[in-house]
Amino acid sequence: MFKGELLQIPKKLLTKLKNNEIDEIVITGMGTCHTAAVAIVNNMKNIFRVEQSQLKITAHLACELSAFHLREDMGNTLVIAIAQSGTTIDTNVAIKLAKEKGAFTLAILNKRQGDISFIADKTIYLGNGRDIEIAVPSTKTFICHILVGYILTCYLDKVIMKRR
């Protein structure tokens, strides 16, 4: 059973996922957060069985996403930012630009009220009111990002595929 913030993902996004109207999921971050994004992408590809669908799932460094991978119309794209403090300029700019081009944006964030939480459509926090760890590189936060990404993937799979 899924509870809490996962159930607050915008209904419009969930409907688009159910109707196969999302054709790309991009997960982004910088440094250790990008490394977590790569792990989450691999989990998503396995769980969503992307080889059997048209869904493209990729990880990009935020600085490369904003410079090379944004399309003019991203209305069928979900961009997920992985963030520690939520203040990394590269990640925040990438999310802001993607959102301006029509992408749905989620942030998986450690620090409450981080700047990115005011940019993304929805923020999923790692902790329940308390930061997991503030350090670079942050081992606990890194592992928690991957875990929350995995839980999000399982939740979206349940919603999309209507599995138990």
Residue pairs with C-beta under 8 A, 6 or more apart in sequence:
2 151
2 154
2 155
2 158
5 122
5 123
5 124
5 125
6 124
6 151
6 152
6 155
8 122
9 106
9 122
10 104
10 121
10 122
12 104
13 22
13 78
13 104
13 121
14 159
15 21
16 22
16 76
16 104
17 78
17 156
17 159
17 160
18 159
18 160
20 53
20 54
20 55
21 76
22 55
22 76
22 77
22 78
22 104
23 54
23 55
23 56
23 76
23 77
24 55
24 56
24 57
24 58
24 76
24 77
24 78
25 44
25 55
25 56
25 57
25 58
25 77
25 78
25 79
25 80
26 57
26 58
26 59
26 60
26 65
26 69
26 77
26 78
26 79
26 80
26 98
26 103
27 37
27 40
27 41
27 44
27 57
27 58
27 59
27 60
27 79
27 80
27 81
27 82
27 149
28 34
28 37
28 59
28 60
28 61
28 62
28 65
28 79
28 80
28 81
28 82
28 91
28 94
28 95
29 36
29 37
29 61
29 62
29 81
29 82
29 83
29 88
29 91
30 61
30 62
30 63
30 88
30 90
30 91
31 136
31 137
32 84
32 136
32 137
32 138
32 141
32 142
33 82
33 83
33 84
33 88
33 91
33 145
34 59
34 60
34 61
34 62
34 82
35 142
36 82
36 142
36 145
36 146
36 149
37 59
37 60
37 80
37 82
37 149
38 59
39 146
39 149
40 59
40 80
40 82
40 145
40 146
40 149
40 150
40 152
40 153
41 57
41 58
41 59
43 146
43 149
43 150
43 153
44 50
44 57
44 149
44 153
45 51
45 57
47 153
47 154
47 157
48 55
48 57
48 153
48 156
48 157
48 160
50 56
50 57
58 69
60 69
61 90
62 81
62 88
62 90
62 91
62 93
62 94
62 95
63 90
63 94
65 79
65 94
65 98
66 90
66 93
66 94
66 97
66 98
70 94
70 97
70 98
70 101
71 77
71 101
72 101
73 101
73 102
74 98
74 101
74 102
74 103
75 102
75 103
77 98
77 102
77 103
77 104
78 103
78 104
78 105
78 106
79 94
79 95
79 98
79 99
79 103
79 104
79 105
79 106
80 105
80 106
80 107
80 108
80 149
80 152
81 91
81 94
81 95
81 105
81 106
81 107
81 108
81 109
81 116
81 120
82 91
82 107
82 108
82 145
82 149
83 91
83 107
83 108
83 109
83 110
83 111
83 114
83 116
84 109
84 110
84 111
84 134
84 136
84 138
84 141
85 110
85 111
85 114
85 134
86 92
86 107
86 109
86 110
86 111
86 113
86 114
86 115
86 116
86 117
87 114
87 115
87 116
88 116
91 116
92 115
92 116
92 119
95 105
95 107
95 116
95 119
95 120
96 119
98 105
99 105
99 119
99 120
99 121
104 121
105 119
105 120
105 121
105 122
106 120
106 121
106 122
106 123
106 124
106 152
107 114
107 116
107 117
107 119
107 120
107 122
107 123
107 124
108 123
108 124
108 126
108 145
108 148
108 149
108 152
109 116
109 117
109 123
109 124
109 125
109 126
110 125
110 126
110 127
110 131
110 132
110 133
110 134
110 138
110 141
110 144
110 145
111 131
111 134
112 125
112 129
112 131
116 123
117 123
124 148
124 152
126 132
126 141
126 144
126 145
126 148
127 144
132 138
132 140
132 141
132 144
133 139
133 140
133 141
134 141
157 163
158 164
